[in-house]
Amino acid sequence: MRFIFLFLLVPFFSLAQSVNIDSIFQSSGEVYFSFQIDSKEDLNTISSLVSIDHGVELPNMFAYANKKEFSAFVELNIPFKIEPKPGSLFKDLNMLLSLEEKQINDWDFYPSYEVYVEMMYAFEEQYPEICEVSSIGTSVDGRELLVAKITDSLNVYQSEPRVLYTSSMHGDEISGFVLSLRLIDYLLSNYENDTRIANIINNTELWINPLANPDGAYTNNNNSVYNAQRYNANLVDLNRNYPDPEDGAHPDWNEYQPETVAFMSFADSVKFDISSNFHGGAEVANYPWDTWSNYPADYDWWLHVMNEYAGLAQENSNPGYFTVYDNGIVNGYDWYEVNGGRQDYMNYFHHCREFTLEISNSKTPAGEDLPYYWDANYNSFLAYIEQGNYGLHGVITDSLTGEPLLAEVSIAGHDIDSSQVFSHLPNGDYHRYLFQGSYSVTYSADGYFPKTISSVSLANNETTNLDVQLVQNNVMIKENLAHNLQLFPQPASAYITVNNLPEKISSAYILDAVGRRVRTLNFGNSVAETIHKENLSIGTYFLVFVVDGIEYEKEFVFR
C-alpha cells in the first residue's frame, strides 16, 4: 500500500526544488539533513525513502540518505537543510591506538580497529574457561564481525537461555560499542568475586557483538571513528536490510548485505531467546513492533521489562537521563514506522524477544563522556540479562524414550504475530517470557499428542520450571513414515527401489496379500534398497518394517 501512495505522490511534487545533488555527494556517499513535516502518516511515507533519525520528533526531523534515496526525497519538494554528520561533532574522541599505551580502567576512549580486535581475543586468552571469541563473518571491506560467547561451559550445551547483546549496526552510533566491550570485561573480571555475575554466567549462554558495522565506524581509516557514517560500505542502512513481517524480503529494495547475511546465519545457528540491539541518538528503550501498529502479544511483559530498564538507568544517572517519551520507553511504531529492522526480524522470524536500546543523545560522544553512560546503564544491562532466566522454563521430552524434542510452546487466546516459542535441541529446553498471571500452555510436536497444562502461575522476576513429556501419536507417525517412503517403479516387473527408509529399522519383511511372511529383509542403516522379484508371484504385497517397536507398512505390486 505504501508504494502505491508514493507513486501517487511523485507527480504532485514533480516540480522538485533546484538542487545540485552531485555537489552534495562530492565528498561522501552519505548525507545527513533536516526538514519539517507535520503529519506522522507523511513521515512514515518518507521513512520508506530515507532513514529517519531516532531521537527526533515532529515537526523537526533529521534523516540520512545515499544519493539514490536523497534524489527520491528531493522529488517530494520538501525544503531541507544539509547538516553536519553526527560522527563529526567531536574531533577529539580519544582514540586508543595500542593496548600498551595506557591503562584501560577508565574506558574513556574509542579503540582503533586493530586494538578492538586485539582486545576481543585478549578476553578469550585471559579467561579461556568462560569466554570464547569468534567471527561470524566479515563486512563489505573485510573487517571481522566478532562475537564473545560467555558462559561457564563453553563446549557443552546446557539448558540455559541464549541471550544476545549487539551494538552499532549504525556505524556512527558507537557509545554502545565501547560499553559492550566494557560489559565483557566487567563480566569476566568479576566472575570469581561477585555472586550476581557468577549467577549470570553460570545460568546463561551470553553472546556479545560490540560492533555490527565496522566499515561504518571506521569509514575513514582503522585508527579513527571521527566522521563515522551510519551506512555500511555499500551505503546501505543495515537496520532497514532485514526481512520484514509486513513488507517481506528486501523491504529496502537492496540485496542482503554481507553483514546482514552473517547475522541472519548467526541467529539461525544459535536461536536466541532474548536480545537487545544498541543504538544512539536518543535515550529510550524501544519495544516492538516497528513495522506495524499491532501491539505485541506480551505487551504487559514488555512494559514491565522496559520500565525496569529505564528505572534503573534513571537511578544511576543525572536528572533528565532516560526520561523522554513515556518516561524512558516507547513503542517503535508509535514513534515512527521502520521497515526491515533487526528488532522485528528477531521477534517475528526467530520468536525471540529483542528491543532496541538508544543509549545516548550524542551518537558519537566524546570519550570522556563514556564512563558516565556506563555508570548509568550497566545495572540495566545486567537486569535484562537476568530477565532471560525469569518466566517459564523447562525441558520437553518423549514420554517413553526420554529423548529431547523440538516442540512448540503456545498459549491459546494470547499468542499472535509469531509470539509462540520453540524448544531447542539437543536438550529440548524452552524459555517463555510472560507477564505475571495464570496461563494455559500447550506443548506440541510432530508425531506427538499435544498436551495442555492449565493454570500455570507466573510472577514477575521469578522463575517457574515446568518439564513436559509428550506421548507419541503412533497413528500419525505411522502415516508420516509410510507417506515419506518411496517405492518405484509401480507396478514393477523385475525389482522395486525403496527410498527414504527411516533410521533404526530393527526388522523388515514382505507380506503377501493374505498376510503370510514371504521374505525377510536386511536393510541395515541404508536409506535406499532394491528388492528383486525372484521367486515372488504376480500380485499385491506389503513391505513391513519395524522402528522403535512400531510396525509400518507400504503396499506395492509385482506384475
N, C-alpha and C positions, 0 to 999 in steps of 0.2 A: 504494500500500500504506500509506503513512504517514497518509493521510487517513482510511482505514478504521480504523486504530489509534486515531486521535484521536477518531473518532466513538464508539468503544467506551470511551474514557477518560472522556468527559464525564459520563455517568450515574454512574460510580463516584465522581466528585468533585462530585456535584450539590449537596452542602451547602457551597457556597463560603463562605469566611470573610467576615464582615461588613465591607464596605469601601465608603466613600463615594467612588466613582470620580469623580463630578463635582467634588468639592472638590480632588482630586489634580490635576485638569487645569484648575483655575480660572485659573492664571496662565500656563500653557504647554500647547501641544498635544503635547508630548513629555515622557515621564517616564523617569528613569534609576533603576534599582532593583537590589537584590541578593537572592539566595536561595541555598539549598543544595540540591544534588542529588547522588546518589552514582553513578548509572548513566549511562554515555555514551549508551546507547540512549535513555533518557528525555531526556537533554539534546538529542539530535538531534530528538526529537519536539517538545520545547519550542522548538527553533530554527526550526521551521516556523510557530510562532505569533508570536514576538517576535524581535528582533535581538540575538542573543547578542554580548557584547562580546569582542573579541580581548584577549589578554593575561591571561586568567584560566584557572584550572584547577580541576577537580573537587576538593572539593565546593563551593567558594565561587564562585558565578557572579554576573556582572553582566549586565544587559541593558537595552535601550531598547525603548520601545513607544509607539505612539499610543493613543488612547482605545479604539478597537476592538480592537487587539491586546492591550492590557492587560486588558480585560474578559474576553477568551478565556483569558488566563493565570490570572486570578483564579478562574475556574471550575475550575481544576485543584486548588484548595485547598492550594497550597503556600505556607507562610509566606514573607513578603518584607519588605524594608525599603526605603523611598524614600531615595535617596542624592543628594548634591549632584551636579549635572551637571558632567561633566569640564571643560566650557568655562568654568565659573565658579570654578575653583580658584585662578587667578591674576588679580587685578584689575588690577595694573599691568603691562600687556602691552607697553608702549612702542609706541604707535601712531604711525606716520608719516603726518601729515596733509598734507604738502606736500613735493615733491621739493626745494624750495629751503630747507627747514628745517635740514638738516644734511647732512654727507657720509654717503653710504650704504656706505662701505667696510667698516664693521664688520658690517653686516647683522644687527643685534641688535634688529630691530623687526618689527612687522606693518604692512603698508601699509593705509591706508583703501582702500575700493573704487575711488574716483576716482584715487588715487595708483597703485594697481595697474594700472588701465587706461592711465594716462599713462605709467607705467614700461614697459609692454609695447610701446607704439607708439614710445617713445623708443629702444628697442633697434633697431627697424626703421629709424628715422630716422638713427641714428648708424652703423649697419652695413648699409646698403641692398644691398650686394653679396652678403651671405651670410645675411641674416635677413629674413624676411617674416612679418608678424603678420596674422592674420585671425580672424574669428569663425565658429565652426561652428554657431552657433545662440544662442538665449537661454534663460534659466531661466524658471521659472514667473512670477517677478516682473520679468522683462525684463532681467536682468543678462546681460552678454555671457559666452559660453564661448570664451575666447581661446586660440589656439594660436600658437606661434612655430615656423616652419619654418627650420631652419638647415642649409645645405649650400653648397658652392662654386658651384653652378649652379642658381639658383632657378627659371629659366624653361625649362630644357632637362632632360628626364627622362634620367637616367643609369642604367646597370645596377648600381645600388647597393642594399644592403639598406635597408629602411624601418623605422626604429626609433622607438618612441613611449615617452615618459615622461608620465604623467598623475598628478595628485595631488588628494587631498582631496575625493573624492566623498562622504565623510562630513564634513560641514561643521565639526565640532569637532576634526577630526584634521588640523591645519594646520601642523605643523612642516615637512612636505613641501612645502607651498605656498611658504614663504619659501625653502627650499632649492632648489626648482625655479627660482625667479626668480634666485637667486644662480648656479645652474648655467648658465642662459642667459647671464648677464653674464660668467661665468668663461670660457665657450667663446668668446664673441665678442671679449672684450678680449684674449685670449691667442692668437688665431688667427695673428697676424703674427709672434709671437716664441717660440712653443712648438711644437716639432716634433710632439709627441704630439697636441696639439689640432688642428694643421693636418692631420695624417693622418686624424683622426676626421672633421673637416668635409669634407675632400676626398674621402672614400670612403664617406660615409654620408648618407642623407637622414633627418635627425633632426627629430622633432616633439616639442615640449614643451607640455603643457597644465597650467599651475600650479594651477588652481582649477576643479575639475569641479562643485562645488556652491556657487556664490557665495551663494545665498539662505540656505543653512545657516550659512555662515561669518559672514555679515553679517545675521543674523536680526533683530537689534535695530535697527541703523542702519548706514549705509555708513561711519561713522567709527570703528567698533569691532568687534572679533571677540570681545569679552567675552561670555560666556554663549552662545557659538555652539551650534547644535544639530546633531545627527547627520543628521536627515532633511532633505529639501528643503522648500520652502514648502507643498507639498501633504501634508506629513507622511508621506512615503514614503521608505523606505530604498533609495537608488539602487543599492546593492550587493546587492539582492535582486530587482531590477526588470528583469533581462535574461532572454532565452530561456535555458532550461537544457537541457543534454544529456539529462538523465534525466526531468525534470519538464515539459519542453516550454515552450510560450508561457505567459506570465503566471504563473509559479510562485508569486508572492506575491498573486495574485488582484487586482492593481491594473492599471489601464491603464498602458501605457508612458508614462513621464513625458517632458516636453519635453527634459530633459537626456539621458535615455536615447535618445530618438529622434534627437537631434542627434548623439550619439556613435555610434550604430549606422550612421547615414548617413555619418559621417566615416570609420568603419572600412571600410564598403563602398567608399568612394571611393578611399582611399589604399592599402588592402590591406597592412597592416603585417606584417613578418616576425618581429619580436621586440619585446617591450614589457615595461613594468613599471608597476604601479599602486600609488602611495604611500599608506600609511595610518599610523595611530598607535595607541598603546595597548599596544604590545609592542615588542620589539626582536628581530626574527626575519625570515628570508626564507621565505615560504610558497609552496611549489610545488604544481602540480596533482596530483590533482583535489580540488575541494571538495565536489562533489555525490555522488560515489560512491567506493567503496573501491578501485577499479581503480587500479593504478599506471600512469603514462603509459608509452607505448612507449619514449620516450627517458629513462627513469628514471635511467640512469647519467649521461647528459649533464646532467640537472637537478641531480643530486648534485654533479657537478663544478662547474657554474657557481654554484650556491648556496653551496658551500663556499668558492669563490673570493671571492664577495661577503662572506660572513661573516668569512673570514680577514683580508681587507684592512680591514674595519671594526674588527676586534679589534686589529690592528696600529696603527691610527691613533686609538685611544681609550683611556680609562682602563680598568683591570681590571674585568671584570664586564659590560662592554657587549657586546651581541650574542652571548651565551653560553648562552641558555636553550634548552630542549628538546634537540635533537640538536646541541649546540654552535653554535646560532645559525640552524639551519634546521629546517623542519617540513613534513611533508606535510599539506595542507589537511584532508582527511577524517580523518586520524589525530588531528588537533586537535579538530575537530568539524565536522559537516555544514553546508554552506551551499548553498542552492539559489537560482538566479537571480543568481549573482555574475558580475562582469565578467571575472574571470580565466578561468573555464570557458567563458564565451561566446566570448572571443577565441581560446582554444585549440581549441575544438571547431568552432565555426561559421566561423572565419576562418583556421584552420590556422596560427595564429600561435604564438609561444612567449612567454606572459605569466606573470609571477609577481607575487605580492602582497608588497610590501615594507612591513614595520612598522618605522618609523624610531625612535620614541621611546616610552618607557613613558608619559610625560605626553602627552596628546593635544594640549593647547594649552599648551606650556611657556612659561615667562617669556621675554621677548625676549632677555634677557641670556644665555640658555642656547643660543640658536640657532647661534651660531658654533661651539660645541662639536660639535653634531650635523653641521655642515658638515665640520669637520675629520675627523670620524670616517667620513664617508660619501663624500666627493667622489671619492676614488680608486676606490671600489667603483662609483660611478656611471659613471665613465669606463671601467672594465674591462668592465662589462656592455654598454655601447655597442660596445666593441671586439669582444665576442663576436659581434655582428652580422656581422662580416667574417670570422670563422673558420668552419670547416666546409666544406661542399661548395657551390660556386657555379658558375654558367655561364650560357650563352645557348642557347636551343633554337630552331632554325630549320628551314624547309623545305629539303630537300637540293637541290632544283632552283632555286628562286627566291631562296633566302636570306631569305625573309620570316619575321619572328619569329612564333612560335606560342604559343598558350595551351595548355599541356600539363601533365599530372600527373606528378609525380616520386614514385615509391613504392618501398618496399623489402619484397619478399615475405618472409613469416615474421617480420616486425619491426613493420610499421605496424598499429596498432589505434586505435580511438576517434578517427578523423579526424586522425591524425598525418601523413598524406601532405601534400605541399605542391604548389603550382601556380606556374607561371611567370607573370610579369607582362607585360602589354602596356603600351606599344607596343614594348618591346625584346626580349621573350621571356626575360628574366633570371629565374633561380630561385636560392633560398637555402635550403639544407637543413642543419640543425644536428644533429650526431651525435657521440656519444662515440667516442674513438679506436678504430680497428679496421678490418676489411675488410668491405665490404658489396657486395651485388648490387643494383644500382639500375636500375629500369625507368622508361623515359620513354614516355608515350603521349598521343596527341591524336586527336580526332575526324577521321576520314578519312586516318589515317596508320597504317602498321605500327608496333607498339610495338617499342622497342629496349631490350634489357637489356645492361648492362655489368657484368661480373662483376669481383670483386676490386678494388673501388675503395677504396684505402687512405687513411685519415684519421688525423690526430694532433690531440690536444687543443691548443687555442690556436694552431692553424696553419690556413692556407687552402689548399684544393685546388680548382683551377679545372678544369672539365670542360664544354666546349661540345659540344652534341649536335645532329646533323642527322637529321631523320626523313624517311622516304620515303613519298610519297603512296600510299595504297591506292586505286587508281583505281576498282576494282570497288565499294568502299564509297562513294566519293564519288559515283560514277555512280548507285548505288542511292538515296543520300540526296537528291541533287538531283532525280532523277526522281520520287521519292516526294513531295517537297515541292511539286512543280509541280501546279497545279490547272487542269483543262480542263473546262468545263461550258457548256451542258448536254451530256449524253451519253446516247444518241446525239443529234446535232444535225441540224436540217433546213436552217437558213439560215446560221448562224455559230456559232463557239465563242469563248469568252473564256478567255484564258490568264492565270492569276495566279501570283504568286511566282516570276517569272522571276529567275534569278541575275544578278549583275553581270558586266560584262566579256564579254558574248557577242560573239564575233568574227564568227560567221556563223550563219544559221539557214535551214532549208528544210523542205519537206514531201516525204516519200517515199510512193509508193503501195504496195500490198500486195506487189508483185513487186520493189520496191526501186528503182523509177525516180523520179528527182527531178522533181516536177510543179510545184513553185513555190519560188521563192527569197523569203525574208522579210527585212525590215529592222527589227529590234527596237530598235536603239539601246541606250539605258540604261533603258528602261522596265521596270517591274516587272509591268505588265499590258498585254496586247494583245488585239485582236479579229481573228480570221481568218474571212473570209467564204467561203461555199461557191463562189460564182461558177461557174466552168467545171468544177468537180470533180464527178465522178460519185458515185453512191451506193456506199459501200464503206468499207473499213478503210484508215487512213492512219497515218503516223508523223511526229510533229513531232520534228525533229532540230535541236539547237543545239550550238555548239562553244564551250567555255570553257577557256582555257589549253591549247589543242591537243587537248583531250579531247572526244569526242562523247558526247552524252546524247540519249536518245530517249524519247518518250511516245506511246503508242497512242491513237488516237481514231477515231470513226466518224461519217460523214455518211450520212443516210438520205434 
